Amino acid sequence: MKRTFSALVISGALLCTLAVPGMAAEAEGQPGASAAASAPQAQTLPASVLYFGQVTQVVRDEAGTVTRLVLSSERYGEYIMNISSDTVWIDSGNRTASDPADLKEGESVYVFHSPISTRSLPPQSAAYAVVRISLRISPAPSTMWWRRSQRGRTAA
C-alpha cells in the first residue's frame, strides 16, 4: 500500500509539472495575459516624412555644393535637412529637375526626409527629395473656355 501511494504521489507531481508550461503557453495568446509574458510589438516607420517650410539658411561646402538646409515652419518648427549626392531636387512649376545652386533664403520648399532624426534642437534628418515651389502662371480653365468660345465671334 505504501508503494502504491508513493507511486500515485510521484505520478501526480509529474503531471502537474508537465501541465504548467502548457497552461502558460495558452495564457500568452489571451488578452488577459501579463505584459511580461507577451512579446513587444515592433513599430514600423514610414518610408519618408513630409516637411513644408521656408529656407532660412543654405549651407554650402568649399565647392559651392549645398550640404545643409536650415528650414523654419510655423507648424513643424525649425529643422535642419542634411543634403547628400542622393538628394533629388524637383521644380514643381516646370515639373523637371531643379538646380540647387540657385536656391535662395526665403524660398518655400517641401522636403521628403528620413523618419529618423537626431534629438538635438533643432532636429536634423537626411533629405531624400527637395521640391521647390515655383509659381508657374497659367490661365484658369474657365478663362480658357471663354477664349475658345469667343474665337469665332466678331465685335458688334
C-alpha positions in Angstrom: 0.0 0.0 0.0 2.9 2.3 0.8 4.3 1.7 -2.7 1.1 2.4 -4.4 0.6 5.6 -2.5 4.2 6.8 -3.3 3.7 6.0 -7.0 0.5 7.9 -7.0 2.0 11.0 -5.4 5.0 10.9 -7.8 2.7 10.5 -10.8 0.6 13.4 -9.7 3.6 15.6 -9.2 4.9 14.7 -12.7 1.6 15.5 -14.3 1.5 18.9 -12.6 5.0 19.8 -13.8 4.0 18.9 -17.4 0.8 20.8 -17.3 2.2 24.2 -16.0 4.2 25.0 -19.2 1.2 24.1 -21.4 -1.1 26.4 -19.4 1.5 29.3 -19.6 1.6 28.9 -23.4 -2.2 29.2 -23.6 -2.2 32.3 -21.4 0.2 34.2 -23.8 -2.4 34.3 -26.6 -5.2 35.5 -24.4 -6.0 39.2 -23.8 -5.7 38.9 -20.0 -2.1 37.6 -20.2 0.5 39.5 -18.3 2.7 42.1 -20.0 5.9 40.3 -19.1 4.7 37.1 -20.9 3.7 38.9 -24.1 6.3 39.8 -26.7 6.7 43.5 -27.5 5.5 44.5 -31.0 7.8 46.5 -33.2 6.6 49.8 -34.6 7.1 50.3 -38.4 8.3 53.6 -39.6 7.1 55.3 -42.7 9.4 55.4 -45.7 9.7 59.2 -45.5 8.2 62.2 -43.8 7.0 65.4 -45.5 8.1 68.8 -44.2 7.0 72.2 -45.5 8.8 75.3 -44.6 10.9 78.3 -45.7 14.6 78.2 -46.2 16.3 80.3 -43.5 19.9 79.3 -44.3 21.7 77.5 -47.1 25.0 75.9 -46.0 27.5 75.1 -48.8 30.9 73.4 -48.9 34.1 74.8 -50.4 33.0 73.7 -53.9 29.7 75.6 -53.6 27.6 72.4 -53.2 24.6 72.6 -50.9 25.2 70.4 -47.9 22.6 71.5 -45.5 19.3 73.4 -45.4 18.0 75.2 -42.3 14.3 75.4 -42.5 11.6 77.1 -40.5 7.9 76.5 -40.3 5.0 77.6 -38.1 3.6 74.1 -37.9 6.8 72.0 -37.7 9.3 74.4 -36.1 12.9 74.7 -37.1 14.6 71.7 -38.8 17.9 71.0 -40.4 18.0 68.9 -43.5 21.3 67.2 -44.4 21.7 67.1 -48.2 23.7 64.4 -49.9 24.5 63.5 -53.5 21.5 61.2 -53.4 19.0 64.0 -52.7 16.7 64.7 -55.6 15.8 68.3 -56.5 12.5 69.0 -58.2 11.0 72.2 -59.6 7.2 71.9 -59.0 6.2 74.6 -61.6 8.2 73.1 -64.5 7.9 69.5 -63.3 11.6 69.0 -64.0 14.8 68.5 -62.1 15.9 71.7 -60.3 19.4 73.1 -59.8 20.2 73.5 -56.1 22.9 76.1 -56.9 20.3 78.9 -57.3 18.4 78.1 -54.1 17.9 81.3 -52.0 16.9 82.0 -48.5 13.2 82.7 -48.1 12.1 80.1 -50.6 9.3 77.8 -49.6 10.1 74.1 -50.1 8.6 70.7 -49.5 11.2 68.2 -48.2 10.7 64.4 -48.1 13.1 63.3 -45.4 14.1 60.3 -43.3 11.7 59.5 -40.4 14.8 59.1 -38.2 16.1 62.3 -36.8 18.5 63.5 -34.1 17.3 64.5 -30.7 19.2 67.8 -31.0 17.5 71.2 -31.2 16.8 71.8 -34.0 16.5 68.2 -35.1 18.4 67.0 -38.1 17.4 64.5 -40.7 18.6 63.2 -44.1 16.7 64.8 -47.1 15.6 62.4 -49.8 13.9 65.0 -52.1 13.5 68.8 -52.1 10.5 70.1 -54.0 11.0 73.8 -54.8 7.8 75.8 -55.2 7.9 77.9 -58.3 4.8 79.8 -59.4 4.1 79.0 -63.0 1.3 81.3 -64.1 -1.2 79.6 -66.4 -4.7 80.8 -67.3 -7.5 79.4 -65.3 -9.6 76.7 -67.0 -12.7 78.9 -67.0 -10.8 81.7 -68.8 -9.5 79.2 -71.4 -13.1 78.1 -72.1 -14.2 81.7 -72.5 -11.4 82.4 -75.0 -12.3 79.3 -77.1 -16.0 80.4 -77.2 -15.0 83.9 -78.4 -12.8 82.8 -81.3 -15.4 82.7 -84.0 -17.3 85.8 -82.9 -16.7 89.4 -84.0 -17.3 92.6 -82.1 -20.8 94.1 -82.8 
